[in-house]
Amino acid sequence: MILTIKTRRVLLFLTAVSILVVSLIPQAPKVLSRVPHIDKLEHFIAYSALAFFLALNLALRLKKKLHFCLAAIAFCIVYGAVIEFLQQYTGRSPELLDLAADMAGSGAGAALATLVNKG
């Protein structure tokens, strides 16, 4: 995958900040969705992107695929857990299923990064 170092860092930063902002803004009244638990899919996708860009950045420093993959997953899980904890102070409620979706997405994103990374 051809992404400059600067592009990798910018994408990681934008993804991390976007997740933080969207997760901590006070939640508007929920509109009933026809798809139950659609927010879990949103968590999965967001954390897949975060882990993907983080793993690509870590691959620049950690040469073993297992190392940068596991480091990205671990960071994303901690990041998700901290955000879930902080949500209680913003009028939102933390959910373990959200964290489970974060974890699954982190694994998928980091695995994808190992497949596309040539460095």
Backbone hydrogen bonds, N-H to C=O, Kabsch-Sander energy under -0.5 kcal/mol:
donor,donor_aa,acceptor,acceptor_aa,energy
3,L,1,M,-1.0
8,R,4,T,-2.5
9,R,5,I,-2.2
10,V,6,K,-2.6
11,L,7,T,-2.6
12,L,8,R,-2.0
13,F,9,R,-2.7
14,L,10,V,-2.8
15,T,11,L,-2.1
16,A,12,L,-2.6
17,V,13,F,-2.6
18,S,14,L,-2.2
19,I,15,T,-2.3
20,L,16,A,-2.1
21,V,17,V,-2.8
22,V,18,S,-2.6
23,S,19,I,-2.1
24,L,20,L,-1.5
25,I,21,V,-1.5
32,L,30,K,-0.5
38,I,35,V,-1.2
40,K,37,H,-1.4
41,L,37,H,-0.8
42,E,38,I,-1.7
43,H,39,D,-2.3
44,F,40,K,-2.6
45,I,41,L,-2.6
46,A,42,E,-2.6
47,Y,43,H,-2.7
48,S,44,F,-1.8
49,A,45,I,-2.2
50,L,46,A,-2.2
51,A,47,Y,-2.4
52,F,48,S,-2.4
53,F,49,A,-2.5
54,L,50,L,-2.4
55,A,51,A,-2.9
56,L,52,F,-2.1
57,N,53,F,-1.8
58,L,54,L,-2.9
59,A,55,A,-2.0
60,L,57,N,-1.1
61,R,58,L,-1.5
62,L,58,L,-3.4
63,K,61,R,-0.7
68,F,64,K,-1.9
69,C,65,K,-2.2
70,L,66,L,-2.6
71,A,67,H,-2.3
72,A,68,F,-1.7
73,I,69,C,-2.1
74,A,70,L,-2.7
75,F,71,A,-2.4
76,C,72,A,-2.4
77,I,73,I,-2.3
78,V,74,A,-2.2
79,Y,75,F,-2.9
80,G,76,C,-2.6
81,A,77,I,-2.4
82,V,78,V,-2.6
83,I,79,Y,-2.3
84,E,80,G,-2.6
85,F,81,A,-2.3
86,L,82,V,-2.6
87,Q,83,I,-1.6
88,Q,85,F,-1.1
89,Y,86,L,-1.9
90,T,87,Q,-1.8
92,R,87,Q,-1.9
99,L,95,E,-1.5
100,A,96,L,-2.3
101,A,97,L,-2.1
102,D,98,D,-2.3
103,M,99,L,-2.5
104,A,100,A,-2.4
105,G,101,A,-2.5
106,S,102,D,-2.5
107,G,103,M,-2.1
108,A,104,A,-2.1
109,G,105,G,-2.9
110,A,106,S,-2.4
111,A,107,G,-2.1
112,L,108,A,-2.3
113,A,109,G,-2.0
114,T,110,A,-1.7
115,L,111,A,-1.4
116,V,112,L,-1.9
117,N,113,A,-1.9
